[in-house]
């Protein structure tokens, strides 16, 4: 789904300028759906099996569309974090002893509770993050879906029985829980990223501490309340799913903590590099989901209208703030003018405004800095030989949020702008004369998350998905770069971090593998036929 700038995306190094600013009046009462989620004007942001007021700074949740303060959440201090890990370590030992199908049944119930809260939780995501309501509801649905997937895993995760070269021996492969897991999530998917990790990690038998962005604290609290209620109802220590609302200091503690064998981090490439190094220094394991400078290729035999629809959603959806958002379109020269004409018509249909209102297609950017970066990038276009084709003018929406008008820019493939991920709705378009040239341009950026090819030529399809084709982790044909399903592994290559979450065999990242030799005979033969001493 996701790379952001270090400021706006990374939850390890994100500043809390927006989320912690002083506000005189809270507007909580304007949003009755918040009470449905068990939220209040002032909320505890630390959960360690029980809720407590964190000893860190008080954060303010802000309506992304208006800039108005909604509610307050206390954040965790380093001392709170230490207590969290101590409690989750105790809880994990009991949770790991529960048979996996029983763990799966509890995760099924979590999914059912999320399904029951689908609308209000989606409304909260739209309010706090700024994506439009259908996308907010869709994000919660992702968590529901991954819970269903984890239930299936609870009865199907299997080891192997391997042939042994020694008589009366069995060679087995078994999977066991890792222990404790740290989850550092980003502002743009405050529910789904936590869900991808929590569902798989919980079914694997781990305990978890989740730290999202300090600018989306209410979403974190709401999700944790839902999970904690289900665990309580089943007599399970809810410290297996802890919460540490906080900023950079808590992220750094998670990365450096040897009590957490695994850290899953979603954020910018720059911050992810720091996290990966810090975790590796202590020989921990990391799952990194980082930047994506994603390209869509439109060939001369493509269904151009289909490609336009796909690019519109992938470039403008979530106001360009998905890590899988389309940043570049590589258009065959034979259909270049036709594609751009149809794209311009589609862009004229974009409605910009309050993401919780019906009919809106593009909400605000999440931070003021993103608006500054958006404007600064457009100002650089002429300097780098490019041209703003349409869009980019100051937004006419005057609600108080960080609204911009999505822009389409014609520029060279090797320009600095086209090779830099910007977390905003600027789409760079360029001509190609062949699939081979398109693959070259697609692969030349340092990130490798998602890509798409629109073609009706079978040879093109198999070149694109083959060894000499796209080098991204998610490779699409006649489907856009964003909107991945949970059944496949999600993640990317190169500077995207090589991590994998969600479906396929991503569950292996949350477990430890053991190769087991069982001698059920009365002799002690050695492998490789070695003789040692008396026989």
Order of alpha helices (4+ residues) and beta strands (2+ residues): alpha-beta-beta-beta-beta-beta-alpha-alpha-alpha-alpha-beta-beta-beta-alpha-beta-alpha-beta-alpha-beta-alpha-beta-beta-alpha-beta-alpha-alpha-beta-beta-beta-alpha-beta-beta-alpha-beta-beta-beta-beta-beta
